[in-house]
Amino acid sequence: MKKHLGDLLVEAGIITVKTLERALERQKGSNKRLGVVLEEMGVITGDELVDALASQYGFKTVKNLLSYSYSQELLDLIPEDLAVQKQIFPLKQKEGMLAIAITDPFDNDSVDYLAKKTGLKIIPVLATSKDIMEAVRKYYLKGVEQGSRHKVLVVDDSKSIATIIEVALQKEGYEVVVGYDGLEGLKLALHHKPDLVICDAVMPRMDGYGLLRALKANPETAQIPIILLTSKASAEEENTALISGFTDFIAKPVMPMRVISRVKRTFEIIQNMKK
């Protein structure tokens, strides 16, 4: 009988029982896998998570994806949006099989979709989010022009969500700065003076509303438009956000195209106001 990931990590000495209990409490209602929560908490590295999953479930692993070369024909087997949003990268096609680097070995929906799309047997291989996104940036986003170079600050304690938004914005030519809690976001805003801030509603040390108040209270950052991300997709929450001073409101789960459209609309409004 296979052990739960948390128990496996405790037995391996990677995390303590108390850390596991805190992670399980944080996981409740988040729809996130335990490994993602632990990585966001900073108590486990991507490599440790990959090794633990591989050991327990028998998956192969791959590292340093940028040290290999990939043909355009191979890259075309995985749609760019899927590669960015699901953090999937094609490794090798051979004898009716397609090996893919993936962060979530239990993402059956993506595996089934690719099997139907390509007609190939999909072989998942575990890799860290960092390695996959570096490869995605190099091979899928290499032709992106830098455009107007508006600077966007993204603040979200979920590294996976922050990465999805970051890559989607970079694809459109925006310069992106990322922070993982409200206080860090405030410091980054003061230092980088972004043209736009996208922040989560619930974050450690300072939530999205606290970040909004802090930015509005400082003359140097008071005019920066701020878009709120929230899992509470209700009309009441949206109304509260807009009345509080947020420029716009985006409900989770995060869809890259929705984020891009809201960002573009915000900059269009700002441009029209300057005329």
N, C-alpha and C positions, 0 to 999 in steps of 0.2 A: 504493500500500500504506500502510495506516494505521500510525503509529508507536505504540509502547508509551507509556503515560501517563508513566512515569518519564523516558524519553528526551525527551519533549515538554517536561516541566517543566525539565529540565536545559538544553535548547536555549533556553528562554524566560528562563533566568537566575533562575528562582524557587528552585531548589535546586541544590546542587553534586553532582558525581559521587559524592563520599564520602558525602554525606547519602543519596543514592539507594541506595548499597551498604548502609548501615546499615539503611535502611528495608526493603530486600529481605531482609536477614538476619532482621530482627524479624518480617517477614511470614510466614516459614517456619513451617508448622504451626499458624498462627493462624486460618486460614480467613477472614481479613479481606482486603478489597480494598486495593490499594496506597494509594489516596487516603485511606482511613480511617486507615491506619497513619501516613501523613505528617501528617495533621491531629492525631492523638493525640500525635505527637512534638513538635508545636508549630512545625514548620518551614514550614507552609503554612496559609493561612487558608481558610475555607470559600468565600469569594468567589473566591480564586485557583484553587481546585480546580474550582469550577463553570465559571469562564471557560475553563480549560484543556480540560475535557471537552467543553464546547460548541464550542470552536474545532476540536478534533480530530474529533469525531464528528457535528458538525452539529446538535446539539440547540439549541432555543431556551431562553432563561433567563427567570426572573422574580424580582424582588426586592420587598421591602417588601409582603409579602402582607397585612399589617394595614391598608394604605391602601385596600384594596378591600372591597366588601361581598359577602356570600354568602347566598343564600336557604337556608332549611331544606331545601327540596326537593333542592337541589344537595348539601348536606352529607350528606343521608341516602343518597346514592349510594355513599358509602364508609363501611363499618362503623367505629365508634369504635376498636375494638381494633386494626384494621388500620392506621388513621391513626396511632395511638400507637406501635405496635410497628415498623411499616415506615417511619414518617415519610413519609406520603403525605397530600396535601391536595387537594381538588377545586377547580379554578379556574373552569371554564366548561363548560356543556353547550350544544351547538348543532349542528343538522343531523346528528344521529346520531353525534356525536363528544363525547367527554369529555376535556377537558384536565386533567391532574393535575400538581401540583408534586411532585417526587420527588428524593431525594438520590442514589439509585443508578440510573442509566439502564439498567443491565443486570439489573434485578430483573424478569426475565420472568415469574416465577411470579405476582407480584402483578398485573402487567399482564394476564396471561391470566385470572386469577381475576376481576378487575374486568370484563373484556370479557364473560365468560360470565355474570356476575351481573347486569350492567346491560344487556347486549345492545347496547352502544355500542362504537365504535372508540376505543381509549384512546390519547391523545396525551401522552407524557411531556414535561414541561418541567422543566428543572433549577433547583433552588433550594438554598440552604444549609440545613443541619440547623437552625440557629438560627431562620431565618425560618419554616420549616415548623412547628417545635415551638411557636413563639409563637402561630401561627395555630391550631394544635391546642388549645393551652391556652385560648385565648379562645373558640373556637367549639364545641369538643367537650366541654370540661371546665367550661364556665361555670356549670353548675347544681350543681356539687359542693358539698355542705355541708362545713364544716370539721371536723365530728365531734369526737372527743376531743382533737384536736390533739397527739397524741403526736409527739415529735420524733425523726426517724430520720436518722442520718448514713450516707450511702452513699459508699463509698470504692472506686473502680475506675479504673485507668489508661485504660480504654477509655471515651471520652466517649460513644460511641453506646450502650453498655450502661448506663452511669450515667444517661443521659437516659431510656432506656426504664424503668428502675426508678424514677427520680425522678417521671416523669409518672404512672406507675401508682399510686404511693403518694399523690401529690397528689390524684389522682382519688378516692381513698378517704378523703380528709380529713386526711392526715398532713402535718405540717410537715417539710420535707426540706432537709437541708444536704448538699452534695456536695463531695468531695475527690478528687483524681486521682492521689495516691500515698500510701504509708503514712505518711510523715512529715507531710504536710499533713493527713492524716486524724487523726493524733495531736494536732496543734495544734488542729484544729477540735473534737475531742472535749473537750479541756481547756477550750476557750473556750465551747462551746455546751452542754455536759453533756447529750447526747442521751439519750433513753429506750432507744434501740436502735441498734446499729451493724451495717451490712451491708458486708462487705469482701471484696475479691478475694484469692485465695491468693497470686498472683504479681503484684507491683507494684514500680516503681522505688523506690529509697532505703530502703524498709522493706516487707517482704512482710506478708501477712496474719497469719502466726504471730508475727512481730516486733511488729506492732501489738497483737495480743492480749496478749503478754507485757508490753508497755509500759503498756497500760491496766490490766491486773490488778495491776501493781506500784504504781500510784498509788491511794491510798485514796479520792480523789475520783471515780475512774472504775472502780474495781475491781468494782463491782456491776452495771455496764452489760452487758446480754446482747449477745452478738456472734454473728452468723450469717455463715458462711463461704461464699463463692462459689468454685467451682473447676471446671475443665474435666476434671479427673480423676474421673470418676464411678464410682469403684470402692468396694466395701465396705471395703477396707483404708484408703482415704483418708478415708472417712466415719468409721471407727472412730478413726483418728488424730486427726481434727479434734475429735471429741467428747471423747476422753480428754484432749486438750490444753486443753480448757476452753471450746470454742465451744458455744453453746447449740443451734445447728442447722447444717444443711449443705444447700446448694442446688447441684445440678449444672448446669453450662451445657450447651446454650445456655439463656439466660435466657428464661423464660416468665412474663409479667406475672402471670397468675393464680396460678402456683405461688409466686411471691414474696409476693403478697398473702396467700395462705393461710398461709404459714409465719410471716409477720409477725403476722397476727392470732392464730395459735396461740401464738406466743411471749408476746404481751401477755395472752392468756387465762391462760396458765400463771403468769405473774407475778402477775396479779390473784388467782388462786386461792391462791397461796402467802401472800398478804397477809391472807387471811381467817382 
